[in-house]
Amino acid sequence: MLGLELVVLLGLATLLGDVLSKHVRITPPVVLLVAGVLLGFIPALREVHLRPDVVLLLFLPCCSTGRA
């Protein structure tokens, strides 16, 4: 899987997890954690390795913006 495709797929999963968390009324980090675990069971995504700086810059801000 190419890098750009992977980033788009993970970005869409993050957006869908955020929307789903609003409908289910569960905090977004919990829903995103469950979504990440479920994505880990997809065989094509098991061999993917992202650099830590990519994860920190692209996905951590979405996961950490919870409401107090």
C-alpha positions in Angstrom: 0.0 0.0 0.0 1.4 3.4 -0.9 2.0 6.0 1.7 -0.5 8.5 0.4 -3.3 5.8 0.2 -2.5 4.8 3.8 -2.6 8.4 5.1 -6.0 9.0 3.3 -7.4 5.7 4.7 -6.3 6.5 8.2 -7.5 10.0 7.9 -11.0 8.8 6.8 -11.0 6.3 9.7 -10.2 9.1 12.1 -13.0 11.3 10.7 -15.5 8.5 10.8 -14.5 7.6 14.3 -15.1 11.2 15.4 -18.5 11.4 13.8 -19.4 8.0 15.2 -18.4 9.1 18.7 -20.8 12.0 18.5 -23.7 9.7 17.6 -22.9 7.1 20.3 -22.0 9.8 22.9 -18.7 8.2 23.8 -15.5 10.3 24.0 -13.7 10.4 20.6 -10.3 9.0 21.9 -12.1 5.8 23.1 -13.9 5.3 19.7 -10.7 6.0 17.8 -8.8 3.5 20.0 -11.4 0.8 19.3 -11.3 1.7 15.6 -7.5 1.4 15.6 -7.7 -2.0 17.2 -10.2 -3.1 14.6 -8.1 -1.8 11.7 -5.2 -3.9 13.1 -7.1 -7.0 12.2 -7.2 -6.2 8.5 -4.5 -8.4 6.9 -3.4 -5.7 4.4 -2.7 -3.2 7.2 -0.7 -5.5 9.4 2.5 -5.0 7.4 2.3 -1.2 7.4 4.8 0.8 9.4 4.5 4.6 9.8 7.2 6.9 11.0 6.4 8.3 14.5 6.6 11.9 13.3 3.9 11.3 10.7 1.6 9.9 13.4 2.3 12.8 15.7 1.7 15.5 13.1 -1.3 14.0 11.4 -3.3 11.9 13.8 -2.5 12.9 17.4 -4.2 16.3 17.2 -7.5 14.7 16.1 -7.3 12.1 18.9 -6.4 14.6 21.7 -9.1 17.2 21.1 -11.7 16.0 23.6 -14.2 18.0 25.4 -13.7 18.6 29.1 
